[in-house]
Amino acid sequence: MVGGTLTTNVLDTARGRPAAGLRIDLAVIGPDGRPRRVKTMTTDADGRTETPLLAAGELQPGRYELTFHVGAYFKAVGAAVTDPPFIDQIPVRVAITDPAAHYSVPLFVSPWGYAVYRGS
C-alpha cells in the first residue's frame, strides 16, 4: 500500500439513512494535548466526505480528533430535538500508528445517542 487514509461515514439511525450535510472538523492533537483544526468537511448524500479526511500522503502517525456537529445537523433536518440539543457535538479522538493503513471511523447517531468504532 502506497499510503493510508482516514475516512468516515455517518448514519442517521433516527431516520434510517445516511446523514447528508453534517459538518466534521478534523484536528491534530499537539504535544500539549490541545487540538489544532486542520480541515472542515461536510458529508454528502451517502453520509461520506467527498474525499478522505486524510488522503494518501497526508496521513501521519499521531493523535487526531474528529468533531461531528450533530446538533446542527438534526436541527437542519427538522428532527425533534431539545434546545440546546442533548448531544450537540461529538468529539472522537483516534491514534494513527501505521501511515500505510486505512482507518475508517463510522458514526451511527440519533438525537439521543451514538456509536463509533474502527471500521474496515
N, C-alpha and C positions, 0 to 999 in steps of 0.2 A: 504494500500500500504506500503510495507516494506521500500522502498527508491525511491526517484525520480531520473530522468535522464535529461541530457541536450543533445539534438541531433540536427542535421541539415541535410538538403538535398539541393543540388544546381542544378537548372535547367538552361541550356544554352538556352535562348529564341531566340537567333540569329540562332541557328542550330536546335532548336526544339527537344532537347534531354537532358538527364542528363549530367552534367558536370563531366566527369571522369578525375581523375588525378589533381584535383585542391587542392592546399595546403591551409590548415587552421591552424592558430595559435590560441591557447586558452590562455588567460592571466587572472589572478586575479587582480582586481583593488585594490591597497592598500589604507590605510587611507590617504596617501598623494596624492591620485588621479592618481598615476602612475601605468601603467600595468606591471605585472611581468609574463612573459611567463611560463606556466606550461606544455604545451603539444603542439606538432605539429602533425597533421594528414593529410591524403590525401584521397580525395573522390574515391570511387570505380566506377564500371561501371553503378551503379544505381544512382550516384551522392550523395551517402551517405558515411559516415565513417564506417569502418568495425565494430567498437564498438562505443558506445556513447562517446561524448566528455567528459562527466562526467557520470559515472555509478552509480548505487545504492550504497550508502555508501560514494561516493566521493562528491556528490552534497551537498553543504553547503550554507546557506544564505550569500548573498554578491553580489558584482558587478563583472561582468566578461566582457571580450572583446574578440570577435571572429574577427580575421582578415582574410579575404578571399583574396588570392593572384590571382586576376582575370587577371591582365595584363600578367603575365607569362603563365597562362592557355590559354588565347586567342592566344598568340604568338605560344605556343606549338601545338595548333590545326590548325594553319595556317590561322587564321582569319585575315582579312584585318584591321589592327589597325595602329594607328599613332605611331611614335617613338619620345618621350616616349608615352605610351598609355594614352588615355584620362582619363580612370579610371584604376589605377594600383592596388591599394589595397582598400578594403572596410572594415573599422573597424566598428563593431556593438557592442555597449555596452548594456548589459542587466542586470537587477536586479533579483536575485533569492530571493524570500521571503519564500517559502514553500519547504523545502528539501524533502518532500514526494511527491511532484507533478512532472509531466512530463513537461518539457519545450522543445519545438521544435522551431528552428529558421530557417525556409526555406528562401532561397535566389533565386530570379529569376534574371538573369543577361544577359546582352549583352555588347558588347564593349562600348556602348554609354549610358547605363542607367541600373538601378536595382531597385528592390523592395524587401523588407524584412518585415516579420511580425511574430507574435507569432502564431505558428501552434498548432495543437492538438496532 
